[in-house]
């Protein structure tokens, strides 16, 4: 029986591998719009797709980020300044994309822009702390997608949303995990709504990677700031020992982060160029073998594992 089961599993993966090898034709004529191209996954993906010959429309938050990217890519790549928290900026970028793509429409939209801080126990945070993250990571994704969807529909193209393993397992307080759970839900509903238009929606769920939003200095600095403005009652309840333990766990984060960002951008590229993209991509060994299995565990068991992991730091 086990032999038959192993054979069926092997056959499934063989067929999936064969099916996923087929690539969309005429890639050099297809436009892809990517947000968050100043650094990290967005910057690497823009360079990767440019080398592949696609027409990359890269959105950066800063002029400096846009200039650096243009210096590292071909003349085909075009950049635009975009702040995903501002409706007028999104409207201007949408018009810019429309002018560039013309009647072809937009083949790919990659919602990659994101921030992570502040990360802290929920009780330490204000409503504005949550909103600052949600405005970028969730509401920005929604507004950019809704604005550009007519162009994607015209091309019968792809929407690729960057979520996280923390959209499956919530490890800490603050807006980040909440926003990534929201991206998962938005992507699921969108996928079902636009499938009959020929539009495909893929979700990227990276583990821990060495990018700007995983900077231990930035995360620990934001944690210290939230602690400094916390009420005396909160400080008394949690104590300095809790803060020290949290700082120690953040310090260990750098060792867990993979430096190979191509593990993520290869998933993004496949979602954009494969005839049969996956619905979800788990990028990184920690995503595949720790957080993804943990997301399917009974709640009491995942809670126990997370508590045990944090207790080791104490």
Buried (B, 14 or more C-beta within 10 A) or exposed (E): EEEEEEEEEEEEEEEEEEEBEEEBEEBEEBBBBBBBBBBBBBBBBBBBBBEBEBBBBBBBBEEEBBEBBBEEBEEEBBBBBBBBBEEEBBEBBBEBBBEBBEEBBBBBBBBBBBBBBBBBBEEBBEEEBBEBBBBBBBBBBBBBBEBBBEBBBBBEBBBBBBBBBBBBBBBBBBBBBBBBBBBBEBBBEBBEEBEEEEBBBBBBBBBBBBBBBBBBEBBBEBBBBBBEEBEEEBBEEBEEEBBEBBBEBBBEBEEBBBEEBBBBBBBBBBBBBBEEBBEBBBBBEBBBEBBBEBBEEEEEEBEEBBEEEBEEBE
